[in-house]
Amino acid sequence: METIRLKFNSNIKDKILELLSSFSSDELEIVQEDDDFDKNKKKIENSFSKIKNGTAKFYTIEEVDVIFEETISKYEN
């Protein structure tokens, strides 16, 4: 199966759902939209932009391990 994302004016929602309901569940499945989709999309686009323009901060595995251990020690008590 393939997935598409539709944006539509709310006044045609009933018409769209009526049309889509004419298909069987083998042909079509309506997937609920993730409420955070737009927020996550913007975060990913911003991160990608930083990588492309060279302003992203990268860490070695050793640096990440130190950050991880410091974070855990803050919340252990």
N, C-alpha and C positions, 0 to 999 in steps of 0.2 A: 504494500500500500504506500501511497505518497501522502504527504501532509502539506497543506497550504494554510496561510494565515490571511484572513479577510478583515478589512476595515470597511464598515458600512454605516450609513446614517441610521440612527436608532428607529426612525419611522418605517423602515423597510424590514426590520428584524422578523416580524411575523411572516412576511412573504418569503423571506429566505428560509426560515425554519420549515415552512409549509412545503416548499420545494424539496428541501433536503430530506424531509420525512418520507418522501415518496420512494426513496431508495431503501433497499434491505440492509440489515446490519452487516451482511457479507460484503456489500458494495461500499458502504459509508459508515464511518464512526465519527461522531461529533466529540471532539476533545475539548475539555474546558481550558480556557486560556489561563496561564499562570499570571496571577495578580502582580507579580514582581517583574514580569517580562521586560517592560520598558525601562525600569530602573536597572535591571541587570544588563540589558543591552547597552545602555549609556555607560555603565561602568566598564564593560568590555571594550567598547569603542574608545573610551578615554585611555585605557591601559594600552590598547593597540597603537593609538596615536603616539603615546610616550615612547613605545618601543621603536616605532618608525622614525620619530624625530630625534632619537638618541638621548632622551631625558629620563628614561626608565632606570630605576635602581635595581640592580641584580645582586643576588647573594650567592655565596658558595654554600655547599652543603654544611660545611663546618660553621659558617656564620649563622645559618638557619638553626642549627643545633643549639648554639649558644643562646640565640633569641628564644627558642622554644624552652630551654631549661630555665632561663630567667623568668619567663612568663609563668611556668609551672610553679616555680618557687614563690612567686608573689601570692598565689592563690592556695598554696598548700596549708597554710595556717588558718 
